[in-house]
């Protein structure tokens, strides 16, 4: 029988826990390394609907991008929805393992997947973390385009219903791009230092947007849910390892959208 430890050991080779950003609570979240695994599910987030889906599908290992326990629980009062979700995971014997910034920083991890999705060429590291490992990427677009065309390009490549464009000039020409997956707004000034034409990241704050415009930087905010790419890429990798290591563990990709926002037009 395949154990959680078997799958985690292989995941750690590609996404070492030690390269995660300082304070990022990656790794084992809930459960046991000694637990048997009969079915595994990949997801961006672990939310109550995802847990219900896992129970319905007979999943006993969830691999998520966002850690389910960003903050320590002060108690286990199940009147709190978050605690109730923890209780349901434990009651149903479901282990949760999370790979967050160690996926962003890994070679052939989230940042490289995003660069491939965007069709960037001459890809290089961007925005080095405190350990000297880049958390983002930068590169050249296949062709030069205006800022407005670029925003629509990002929207099309990421297959999202909308993207926010932050620029002082819709006609500014864009050739070079840097990005941080998810919420990387704190790195926007590094894009200025590196001299790229545009920056992509999610969750840009209103007043920071003003600062970006004043600096002359063009920014596209596609939201945070674009990181859903994780569940498909890790799912594909698990399928390959399933064959290579004879795990015989079915892999399912969560069908639940955990995007908290609805785009209304």
Secondary structure by P-SEA (a helix, b strand, c coil): cccaaaaaaaaaaaccccccccccccccccccccccccbbbbbccccaaaaaaaaaacccbbbbccccccccccccccccaaaaaaaaaaaabbbbbbbccccccccccaaaaaaaaaccccccccccccccccccccccccccccaaaaaaaaaaaacccbbbbbccccccccccccccccccccaaaaaaaacccccccccccaaaaaaaaaacbbbbbcccccccaaaaaaaaaaaaaaaaccccbbbbccccccccccccc
